[in-house]
Amino acid sequence: MSDDVFEETAQEEPEGQTDEEESFAELFESYAQGMNEDIRVGDKVKGAIISIGRDSVFVDTGTRTDGFVEKTELLDEEGQFTFKEGDVLELYAVAVTGTEIRLSKAIAGIGGAELLRDAFENAIPVEGRVKAVIKGGFQVEVVQRRAFCPISQMDLRYVENPEEYLDQAYEFLITEFDEDSRNIVLSRRKLLDRAVEKARQSFYADLTMGDLIEGRVTKFMPFGAFVELAPGVEGMIHISELGWSRVENPDEVLHVGESVRVKVIGIEPSEKSDQLKIALSIKQTLEDPWETVDQRYHEGDAVRGKVTRCLDFGAFVEMEPGIEGLVHISEISYTRRISRPEDVVSPGDTVQVMIKEMDKAKRRISLSIRDVEGDPWAGVEERYRVGQSVNGTVEKQENFGIFVSLEPGVTGLLPKSTLREASKPGMIKKMRPGDPITVVIQRISAGERKITVGPGDEGDAGDWRSFASGKGAAVSSLGEKLMEAFQSKKK
């Protein structure tokens, strides 16, 4: 300081005060007035806690003056103070003087119209309590003044039950302020949007491919399920990534609100917003069942499975989640003629199958239903012999003859040319599927799965047996003897 300044100060100082005392007081006042010039009411202050008192917490504001905030403002939802020295807080300057900076999470019950105007102009949160549900929104009390919050601005989600918010205290932003007309309009949603965007950007900063994350199912679409990973951040699980099993609809395996563990398998920018498109998978958090399939299953094993779908060529059967095999249409039944799989099985049916072939590398398993039931043609030559009279059932009639079911899976053919040998051929021609019929075994070819039969009227059964006693008799020879028997009988 120059000598001129000291002289001027000395002239203005009361009698009895020294020049040194006067200059010191003036310098201190000048210092105090300028020390806080970098912080104004409404500014957001970010600083570390430097001291924790009984009622106040002192924060480093980055200026020559420390700020303080009431300790009660920093209590958590359970009323506990969880901060410690060194923790960083983000607060708002609600009062700035030459010697102190008062900080707050939001303006709450202090000050008046000027403070509300400062909060409006500087986007400082204010604390309000919901007093009533009114047309279009809520009546909110802010600093002993009545304000209005539109229902669309109360929450991020659609407000279905406005009464849930009654008598609750929240932080709001003032979006309209007119002191003369006493018009104060609030928005809580803008603050929530702020918090969500901050959380979203923080999440994006740490997100990497391959991350395993716990999320919550929020909604379903025909192509997959959406999962909330963090506030304001959603990812999508394609239907093919819901698990190793084939899934037709996402709600078959998940439900809204369920917690799931997912793997991040894709990250790319969105064309419509600044958010990221995140592809997720539940399937890839689970062990691939095909890696160890040969430890659990072997060719020849009989296992139970569930039919998942039917196609023209066969039915697919799931033996366990992710392990599916094919039953070709030719492997469905020995006992029935199958034109399509749905004639015997339907999706959802539980069936017993036998493993015929496994190819782990190609992820293919061939299955058989009929092999589990057994081949009815096995031992057919032991159960039937030429000349034997058998009671059967008409299966169907064709131009060349009649198919006769001898037992489930074993069908014989009654050629049309032999009907004239029957005592009542007209009655046989009129038979319908399901009608009982007596036939005589004429020829057996187990290798070709063929049996030829002839008419076996009850009165003729003895004649057939008498001519069937010779072992290895040819069919033609048997036919000749049959004709001779009929001719001699007529005589």
ZAMARGU-4260 file (C-alpha; in steps of 0.2 Angstrom, whole numbers, plus 5000, padded with zeros to 4 digits):
<rodrens>
0) 5000/5000/5000 | 5007/5017/4996 | 5011/5031/5008 | 4997/5042/5001 | 4984/5029/5005
5) 4990/5028/5023 | 4990/5047/5025 | 4972/5048/5018 | 4967/5034/5030 | 4975/5043/5045
10) 4965/5059/5041 | 4948/5049/5042 | 4952/5039/5057 | 4945/5044/5074 | 4956/5051/5087
15) 4966/5038/5097 | 4967/5025/5082 | 4984/5022/5075 | 4988/5022/5056 | 4993/5004/5057
20) 4977/4998/5065 | 4967/5008/5053 | 4976/5001/5038 | 4974/4983/5044 | 4955/4985/5047
25) 4953/4992/5029 | 4963/4978/5021 | 4954/4965/5031 | 4937/4972/5025 | 4942/4973/5007
30) 4949/4955/5008 | 4932/4949/5016 | 4922/4958/5002 | 4932/4950/4988 | 4935/4933/4995
35) 4918/4925/4989 | 4916/4935/4972 | 4918/4918/4963 | 4902/4910/4970 | 4885/4917/4969
40) 4868/4912/4975 | 4862/4898/4964 | 4879/4891/4959 | 4882/4872/4961 | 4897/4869/4972
45) 4906/4853/4972 | 4918/4850/4986 | 4925/4838/4999 | 4920/4838/5017 | 4934/4846/5028
50) 4925/4845/5045 | 4909/4837/5053 | 4902/4847/5067 | 4887/4843/5079 | 4875/4852/5068
55) 4884/4857/5052 | 4896/4850/5039 | 4909/4861/5032 | 4914/4859/5014 | 4929/4866/5004
60) 4921/4877/4991 | 4937/4881/4981 | 4938/4899/4988 | 4945/4907/5003 | 4929/4904/5012
65) 4923/4887/5017 | 4904/4883/5015 | 4893/4874/5027 | 4877/4864/5026 | 4865/4858/5039
70) 4869/4841/5044 | 4850/4836/5044 | 4850/4839/5025 | 4862/4825/5023 | 4853/4811/5032
75) 4848/4796/5022 | 4831/4788/5020 | 4833/4779/5037 | 4839/4795/5046 | 4857/4790/5046
80) 4872/4802/5043 | 4884/4791/5032 | 4897/4803/5026 | 4915/4806/5032 | 4928/4818/5030
85) 4935/4818/5012 | 4918/4813/5004 | 4913/4825/4990 | 4896/4833/4990 | 4887/4843/4977
90) 4877/4857/4984 | 4869/4874/4979 | 4874/4890/4986 | 4858/4898/4994 | 4866/4912/5004
95) 4883/4921/5001 | 4890/4935/5012 | 4907/4942/5015 | 4911/4929/5028 | 4901/4914/5024
100) 4893/4903/5011 | 4878/4893/5015 | 4875/4877/5006 | 4860/4867/5003 | 4854/4852/4993
105) 4838/4862/4989 | 4829/4877/4995 | 4817/4872/5009 | 4807/4883/5020 | 4820/4898/5020
110) 4820/4915/5013 | 4805/4922/5003 | 4801/4928/4985 | 4818/4934/4981 | 4825/4917/4985
115) 4812/4908/4975 | 4816/4920/4960 | 4835/4915/4962 | 4830/4897/4962 | 4820/4899/4946
120) 4833/4909/4937 | 4847/4898/4942 | 4838/4881/4942 | 4841/4878/4960 | 4830/4864/4967
125) 4817/4869/4980 | 4809/4857/4992 | 4790/4856/4992 | 4777/4845/5001 | 4762/4839/4991
130) 4746/4845/4999 | 4732/4840/4988 | 4727/4832/4971 | 4718/4845/4960 | 4713/4845/4942
135) 4727/4842/4931 | 4740/4839/4944 | 4745/4843/4962 | 4745/4858/4974 | 4762/4859/4982
140) 4768/4870/4996 | 4785/4878/4993 | 4793/4890/5006 | 4775/4893/5013 | 4769/4897/4996
145) 4756/4888/4985 | 4763/4880/4969 | 4757/4869/4955 | 4765/4853/4948 | 4756/4846/4933
150) 4753/4827/4934 | 4764/4824/4919 | 4779/4832/4928 | 4778/4823/4945 | 4787/4807/4940
155) 4796/4798/4926 | 4782/4785/4924 | 4764/4788/4921 | 4755/4792/4937 | 4741/4780/4940
160) 4737/4784/4958 | 4740/4802/4962 | 4735/4799/4980 | 4751/4790/4983 | 4760/4807/4982
165) 4750/4816/4995 | 4759/4823/5010 | 4776/4818/5003 | 4791/4830/5002 | 4800/4830/4986
170) 4813/4842/4977 | 4806/4852/4962 | 4813/4864/4949 | 4803/4880/4947 | 4798/4881/4928
175) 4787/4896/4929 | 4788/4910/4942 | 4777/4926/4942 | 4777/4934/4959 | 4763/4947/4955
180) 4750/4934/4949 | 4757/4922/4962 | 4760/4909/4949 | 4773/4896/4953 | 4774/4880/4942
185) 4785/4866/4947 | 4793/4850/4939 | 4800/4835/4948 | 4802/4826/4932 | 4815/4838/4926
190) 4826/4834/4941 | 4823/4815/4939 | 4828/4817/4921 | 4844/4825/4926 | 4848/4811/4939
195) 4844/4798/4926 | 4855/4806/4913 | 4869/4807/4925 | 4867/4789/4930 | 4866/4784/4912
200) 4882/4792/4906 | 4891/4785/4921 | 4885/4768/4917 | 4890/4770/4898 | 4907/4775/4904
205) 4911/4759/4912 | 4901/4747/4900 | 4911/4735/4890 | 4907/4720/4879 | 4906/4704/4889
210) 4901/4712/4905 | 4889/4701/4916 | 4876/4712/4924 | 4860/4710/4935 | 4845/4718/4927
215) 4826/4718/4929 | 4814/4713/4916 | 4803/4728/4910 | 4793/4722/4895 | 4791/4710/4881
220) 4790/4711/4863 | 4787/4696/4850 | 4805/4697/4846 | 4812/4697/4864 | 4813/4705/4881
225) 4819/4722/4888 | 4829/4723/4903 | 4833/4738/4914 | 4852/4738/4918 | 4853/4755/4927
230) 4842/4770/4929 | 4837/4776/4911 | 4847/4761/4903 | 4839/4747/4895 | 4845/4732/4884
235) 4836/4719/4874 | 4837/4700/4874 | 4833/4693/4857 | 4821/4678/4859 | 4835/4667/4852
240) 4846/4672/4867 | 4834/4668/4881 | 4840/4651/4884 | 4847/4635/4876 | 4829/4629/4874
245) 4818/4634/4859 | 4807/4648/4865 | 4791/4654/4855 | 4786/4668/4867 | 4797/4677/4879
250) 4784/4677/4893 | 4785/4658/4893 | 4802/4659/4902 | 4802/4676/4910 | 4790/4688/4919
255) 4790/4707/4921 | 4799/4713/4937 | 4810/4697/4937 | 4829/4699/4941 | 4840/4691/4928
260) 4859/4689/4925 | 4863/4694/4907 | 4879/4696/4897 | 4882/4711/4886 | 4885/4704/4868
265) 4883/4720/4858 | 4885/4739/4860 | 4881/4751/4846 | 4875/4770/4845 | 4856/4773/4842
270) 4851/4781/4826 | 4837/4790/4835 | 4845/4797/4851 | 4861/4799/4860 | 4858/4782/4870
275) 4866/4766/4866 | 4858/4750/4859 | 4863/4736/4870 | 4861/4718/4865 | 4860/4705/4880
280) 4860/4686/4882 | 4854/4675/4896 | 4859/4660/4885 | 4878/4664/4885 | 4878/4665/4904
285) 4874/4647/4905 | 4885/4632/4900 | 4882/4625/4882 | 4874/4608/4885 | 4881/4601/4869
290) 4899/4603/4876 | 4895/4588/4887 | 4881/4579/4878 | 4891/4563/4875 | 4894/4561/4894
295) 4875/4560/4897 | 4868/4551/4882 | 4874/4536/4871 | 4867/4528/4856 | 4854/4515/4861
300) 4848/4524/4876 | 4830/4526/4879 | 4825/4543/4886 | 4810/4554/4889 | 4808/4570/4880
305) 4795/4584/4875 | 4789/4586/4857 | 4793/4604/4853 | 4787/4605/4834 | 4781/4595/4820
310) 4786/4596/4802 | 4781/4586/4787 | 4797/4575/4788 | 4796/4572/4807 | 4795/4578/4825
315) 4808/4587/4835 | 4809/4581/4853 | 4819/4590/4867 | 4828/4579/4879 | 4834/4593/4890
320) 4835/4612/4888 | 4845/4615/4873 | 4847/4596/4867 | 4834/4592/4854 | 4833/4577/4842
325) 4823/4573/4827 | 4811/4558/4825 | 4809/4555/4807 | 4792/4551/4801 | 4797/4533/4797
330) 4803/4531/4815 | 4787/4536/4823 | 4777/4520/4823 | 4778/4502/4818 | 4759/4499/4821
335) 4752/4513/4811 | 4754/4520/4793 | 4759/4538/4796 | 4756/4552/4783 | 4761/4566/4795
340) 4768/4567/4813 | 4753/4575/4820 | 4743/4559/4817 | 4752/4552/4832 | 4761/4566/4842
345) 4758/4585/4845 | 4769/4599/4852 | 4770/4598/4871 | 4768/4579/4872 | 4780/4569/4882
350) 4786/4554/4873 | 4799/4539/4876 | 4812/4539/4862 | 4828/4529/4858 | 4844/4537/4852
355) 4848/4530/4836 | 4863/4541/4831 | 4873/4556/4838 | 4884/4568/4830 | 4891/4580/4843
360) 4900/4591/4830 | 4885/4594/4819 | 4874/4595/4835 | 4862/4582/4828 | 4853/4567/4836
365) 4842/4555/4827 | 4828/4547/4838 | 4815/4534/4836 | 4799/4531/4845 | 4795/4515/4837
370) 4811/4507/4842 | 4806/4509/4860 | 4789/4501/4857 | 4797/4486/4848 | 4796/4479/4831
375) 4780/4469/4829 | 4787/4460/4814 | 4801/4453/4825 | 4796/4434/4828 | 4781/4435/4816
380) 4786/4418/4808 | 4785/4411/4825 | 4767/4417/4829 | 4760/4414/4811 | 4761/4399/4800
385) 4755/4395/4782 | 4738/4388/4783 | 4734/4395/4800 | 4716/4403/4802 | 4717/4420/4809
390) 4704/4433/4815 | 4708/4450/4809 | 4701/4467/4806 | 4698/4476/4789 | 4710/4490/4788
395) 4705/4497/4771 | 4700/4491/4753 | 4709/4495/4737 | 4706/4490/4719 | 4719/4476/4720
400) 4713/4469/4737 | 4709/4471/4755 | 4722/4475/4769 | 4718/4465/4785 | 4726/4470/4802
405) 4731/4454/4810 | 4738/4463/4826 | 4745/4481/4829 | 4758/4484/4816 | 4756/4468/4806
410) 4745/4469/4791 | 4741/4456/4778 | 4734/4458/4760 | 4719/4448/4754 | 4721/4449/4735
415) 4705/4453/4725 | 4709/4438/4714 | 4706/4426/4729 | 4689/4433/4734 | 4680/4421/4722
420) 4686/4407/4732 | 4676/4413/4747 | 4659/4405/4750 | 4651/4423/4751 | 4663/4435/4741
425) 4649/4448/4740 | 4649/4450/4759 | 4668/4452/4760 | 4667/4466/4746 | 4654/4476/4757
430) 4665/4476/4773 | 4671/4492/4780 | 4687/4497/4790 | 4685/4490/4807 | 4674/4475/4802
435) 4680/4458/4809 | 4686/4445/4796 | 4693/4428/4796 | 4708/4424/4785 | 4720/4410/4781
440) 4739/4413/4780 | 4745/4409/4763 | 4762/4417/4762 | 4774/4425/4775 | 4789/4436/4770
445) 4796/4443/4787 | 4811/4452/4778 | 4799/4461/4766 | 4786/4464/4780 | 4773/4456/4769
450) 4759/4442/4773 | 4747/4436/4760 | 4731/4429/4766 | 4716/4421/4758 | 4697/4420/4763
455) 4695/4409/4778 | 4676/4406/4780 | 4673/4396/4797 | 4667/4381/4787 | 4683/4380/4777
460) 4695/4382/4791 | 4698/4363/4793 | 4701/4361/4774 | 4714/4374/4775 | 4723/4366/4790
465) 4723/4349/4781 | 4732/4356/4766 | 4745/4366/4777 | 4753/4351/4785 | 4767/4349/4773
470) 4782/4360/4778 | 4789/4372/4765 | 4774/4370/4753 | 4774/4382/4740 | 4760/4395/4739
475) 4756/4390/4721 | 4754/4372/4727 | 4744/4377/4742 | 4732/4386/4730 | 4730/4371/4719
480) 4726/4360/4734 | 4714/4373/4739 | 4705/4373/4723 | 4704/4354/4723 | 4697/4354/4741
485) 4683/4366/4735 | 4679/4356/4720 | 4678/4339/4730 | 4667/4348/4743 | 4655/4353/4729
490) 4654/4336/4723
</rodrens>
